[in-house]
Amino acid sequence: MRVDLNLRRVRAVKRVGKIRMNLRIISYYRIMQVCQAEYFRQLLKPVT
């Protein structure tokens, strides 16, 4: 019984860890895309 509870807890923690990692990766890529867009916008601006 006790081992079963521990296994469940470990699995739940692993699942939450995976979700958090995925969210971090997604947010990182979003930030990178925004930065790239801003960078190219600055590059393509006509020099006056």
N, CA, C and O atoms as a MOPAC input file, in Angstrom:
PM7 MOZYME 1SCF
protein

 N      0.83900 1    -1.21100 1     0.00000 1
 C      0.00000 1     0.00000 1     0.00000 1
 C      0.86800 1     1.25300 1     0.00000 1
 O      0.65000 1     2.18000 1    -0.77900 1
 N      1.85800 1     1.25900 1     0.89100 1
 C      2.70800 1     2.44800 1     1.00500 1
 C      3.54100 1     2.66900 1    -0.26500 1
 O      3.71400 1     3.80000 1    -0.71700 1
 N      4.05000 1     1.57600 1    -0.82600 1
 C      4.85100 1     1.67300 1    -2.04700 1
 C      3.99100 1     2.20200 1    -3.19000 1
 O      4.45400 1     3.00400 1    -4.00100 1
 N      2.74400 1     1.75300 1    -3.25100 1
 C      1.82500 1     2.20400 1    -4.29500 1
 C      1.61100 1     3.71700 1    -4.20900 1
 O      1.61400 1     4.39800 1    -5.23400 1
 N      1.42700 1     4.24200 1    -3.00800 1
 C      1.24700 1     5.68700 1    -2.82700 1
 C      2.49000 1     6.44900 1    -3.26400 1
 O      2.39900 1     7.48900 1    -3.91600 1
 N      3.66000 1     5.91400 1    -2.89300 1
 C      4.90900 1     6.57500 1    -3.28300 1
 C      5.07100 1     6.58800 1    -4.79600 1
 O      5.49100 1     7.59400 1    -5.36900 1
 N      4.73900 1     5.47200 1    -5.44800 1
 C      4.82700 1     5.41200 1    -6.90700 1
 C      3.90200 1     6.42800 1    -7.54900 1
 O      4.28000 1     7.11300 1    -8.49900 1
 N      2.69300 1     6.52300 1    -7.02600 1
 C      1.74000 1     7.50100 1    -7.56900 1
 C      2.27500 1     8.91100 1    -7.42800 1
 O      2.17600 1     9.72500 1    -8.34500 1
 N      2.84400 1     9.18700 1    -6.26500 1
 C      3.38100 1    10.53300 1    -6.02600 1
 C      4.53400 1    10.82600 1    -6.98700 1
 O      4.61900 1    11.92100 1    -7.54300 1
 N      5.41400 1     9.85300 1    -7.17900 1
 C      6.55500 1    10.04000 1    -8.07700 1
 C      6.06600 1    10.27100 1    -9.49400 1
 O      6.58400 1    11.14200 1   -10.19300 1
 N      5.07000 1     9.50000 1    -9.93100 1
 C      4.53300 1     9.67500 1   -11.28400 1
 C      3.90000 1    11.04900 1   -11.44500 1
 O      4.08700 1    11.70600 1   -12.46900 1
 N      3.15600 1    11.48300 1   -10.43900 1
 C      2.51300 1    12.79700 1   -10.50100 1
 C      3.56900 1    13.90000 1   -10.58700 1
 O      3.43100 1    14.84400 1   -11.36600 1
 N      4.61800 1    13.77300 1    -9.78600 1
 C      5.69000 1    14.77400 1    -9.80000 1
 C      6.37500 1    14.78600 1   -11.15900 1
 O      6.68300 1    15.85100 1   -11.69500 1
 N      6.61400 1    13.59600 1   -11.72100 1
 C      7.24500 1    13.51200 1   -13.04300 1
 C      6.37900 1    14.19000 1   -14.09100 1
 O      6.87800 1    14.93000 1   -14.93900 1
 N      5.06600 1    13.92900 1   -14.02800 1
 C      4.14900 1    14.51800 1   -15.01100 1
 C      4.17800 1    16.03900 1   -14.90800 1
 O      4.25800 1    16.73300 1   -15.92200 1
 N      4.11400 1    16.55600 1   -13.68500 1
 C      4.14600 1    18.00900 1   -13.48400 1
 C      5.47500 1    18.57000 1   -13.98900 1
 O      5.50700 1    19.64100 1   -14.59500 1
 N      6.55100 1    17.86200 1   -13.74600 1
 C      7.86800 1    18.30200 1   -14.21800 1
 C      7.92400 1    18.39000 1   -15.72500 1
 O      8.47300 1    19.34400 1   -16.27700 1
 N      7.35300 1    17.39100 1   -16.40100 1
 C      7.33900 1    17.39700 1   -17.86800 1
 C      6.52300 1    18.56500 1   -18.38900 1
 O      6.93300 1    19.24100 1   -19.33300 1
 N      5.36700 1    18.80900 1   -17.77800 1
 C      4.50600 1    19.91800 1   -18.20900 1
 C      5.24300 1    21.24000 1   -18.03700 1
 O      5.20900 1    22.09700 1   -18.92000 1
 N      5.90900 1    21.40100 1   -16.89600 1
 C      6.63000 1    22.65700 1   -16.64600 1
 C      7.76800 1    22.84100 1   -17.63800 1
 O      8.00200 1    23.95300 1   -18.11200 1
 N      8.48000 1    21.75900 1   -17.95700 1
 C      9.56100 1    21.84200 1   -18.93400 1
 C      9.00900 1    22.26400 1   -20.28900 1
 O      9.57800 1    23.13000 1   -20.95300 1
 N      7.88200 1    21.64100 1   -20.70400 1
 C      7.27600 1    21.98400 1   -21.98600 1
 C      6.87400 1    23.44900 1   -22.01900 1
 O      7.09400 1    24.13300 1   -23.01800 1
 N      6.28400 1    23.93500 1   -20.93000 1
 C      5.87400 1    25.34000 1   -20.87800 1
 C      7.08500 1    26.26100 1   -20.98300 1
 O      7.04100 1    27.28800 1   -21.66000 1
 N      8.17000 1    25.87700 1   -20.30100 1
 C      9.38700 1    26.68600 1   -20.36900 1
 C      9.92400 1    26.74800 1   -21.78800 1
 O     10.29300 1    27.81600 1   -22.27800 1
 N      9.96400 1    25.59000 1   -22.44700 1
 C     10.48100 1    25.53800 1   -23.82200 1
 C      9.61300 1    26.38700 1   -24.74300 1
 O     10.13000 1    27.15200 1   -25.55700 1
 N      8.28600 1    26.25200 1   -24.61400 1
 C      7.36700 1    27.01300 1   -25.46000 1
 C      7.54600 1    28.51100 1   -25.23700 1
 O      7.62200 1    29.28100 1   -26.19500 1
 N      7.61300 1    28.92300 1   -23.96800 1
 C      7.74800 1    30.35600 1   -23.69000 1
 C      9.09600 1    30.87100 1   -24.19300 1
 O      9.18600 1    32.00300 1   -24.66900 1
 N     10.14100 1    30.05300 1   -24.09100 1
 C     11.46700 1    30.45200 1   -24.58500 1
 C     11.41500 1    30.68600 1   -26.09400 1
 O     11.93300 1    31.68700 1   -26.58800 1
 N     10.78600 1    29.75900 1   -26.82500 1
 C     10.70400 1    29.91800 1   -28.27300 1
 C      9.86000 1    31.12600 1   -28.65700 1
 O     10.16900 1    31.81400 1   -29.63000 1
 N      8.79600 1    31.39000 1   -27.90100 1
 C      7.97100 1    32.57900 1   -28.18300 1
 C      8.80400 1    33.84300 1   -28.04200 1
 O      8.75600 1    34.72900 1   -28.89500 1
 N      9.56700 1    33.91800 1   -26.95600 1
 C     10.41500 1    35.09700 1   -26.71900 1
 C     11.42300 1    35.24400 1   -27.85400 1
 O     11.65500 1    36.34500 1   -28.35200 1
 N     12.02400 1    34.11400 1   -28.25900 1
 C     13.00600 1    34.16200 1   -29.33900 1
 C     12.36900 1    34.64800 1   -30.64000 1
 O     12.97800 1    35.42600 1   -31.37400 1
 N     11.15300 1    34.19400 1   -30.92800 1
 C     10.47200 1    34.63000 1   -32.15200 1
 C     10.19400 1    36.12700 1   -32.11600 1
 O     10.38000 1    36.81300 1   -33.12000 1
 N      9.75500 1    36.63500 1   -30.98200 1
 C      9.47800 1    38.06800 1   -30.85400 1
 C     10.76800 1    38.85900 1   -31.04500 1
 O     10.78300 1    39.87200 1   -31.74500 1
 N     11.85100 1    38.39400 1   -30.42000 1
 C     13.13100 1    39.09300 1   -30.54000 1
 C     13.60400 1    39.08900 1   -31.98600 1
 O     14.09000 1    40.10400 1   -32.48500 1
 N     13.46200 1    37.94100 1   -32.66800 1
 C     13.87200 1    37.86100 1   -34.07000 1
 C     13.04800 1    38.81400 1   -34.91800 1
 O     13.58700 1    39.50500 1   -35.78300 1
 N     11.74600 1    38.85500 1   -34.67600 1
 C     10.87500 1    39.73400 1   -35.45100 1
 C     11.30500 1    41.19000 1   -35.27000 1
 O     11.38600 1    41.94100 1   -36.24200 1
 N     11.57800 1    41.58300 1   -34.03300 1
 C     12.00700 1    42.95900 1   -33.75800 1
 C     13.34900 1    43.25300 1   -34.43100 1
 O     13.55900 1    44.32800 1   -34.99300 1
 N     14.24800 1    42.27100 1   -34.35900 1
 C     15.57900 1    42.43900 1   -34.95500 1
 C     15.46400 1    42.65300 1   -36.46700 1
 O     16.09500 1    43.55700 1   -37.01400 1
 N     14.66500 1    41.82800 1   -37.13800 1
 C     14.51100 1    41.96700 1   -38.58500 1
 C     13.77700 1    43.25200 1   -38.94600 1
 O     14.06200 1    43.86900 1   -39.97300 1
 N     12.84200 1    43.65000 1   -38.11000 1
 C     12.14000 1    44.90800 1   -38.36000 1
 C     13.14200 1    46.07400 1   -38.34500 1
 O     13.07200 1    46.98100 1   -39.17400 1
 N     14.06500 1    46.02900 1   -37.39200 1
 C     15.08600 1    47.07700 1   -37.31000 1
 C     16.02100 1    47.02500 1   -38.51800 1
 O     16.41900 1    48.05800 1   -39.05600 1
 N     16.36400 1    45.80400 1   -38.93400 1
 C     17.26700 1    45.64200 1   -40.08400 1
 C     16.64600 1    46.15800 1   -41.36800 1
 O     17.31500 1    46.78300 1   -42.19100 1
 N     15.34300 1    45.88700 1   -41.53200 1
 C     14.68300 1    46.21500 1   -42.79000 1
 C     14.20200 1    47.66100 1   -42.86100 1
 O     13.73000 1    48.11700 1   -43.90300 1
 N     14.32400 1    48.37500 1   -41.74800 1
 C     13.91000 1    49.77300 1   -41.73300 1
 C     14.79600 1    50.56900 1   -42.67600 1
 O     16.01900 1    50.44800 1   -42.61100 1
 N     14.21400 1    51.37900 1   -43.55000 1
 C     15.05400 1    52.16900 1   -44.46400 1
 C     15.90300 1    53.19000 1   -43.69600 1
 O     15.41400 1    53.87000 1   -42.79400 1
 N     17.14200 1    53.28100 1   -44.06000 1
 C     18.04700 1    54.21400 1   -43.38100 1
 C     17.79500 1    55.60900 1   -43.94200 1
 O     17.87000 1    55.82600 1   -45.15200 1
 N     17.49200 1    56.56600 1   -43.03700 1
 C     17.23000 1    57.93400 1   -43.49300 1
 C     18.19000 1    58.89900 1   -42.83900 1
 O     18.12800 1    60.10100 1   -43.09700 1

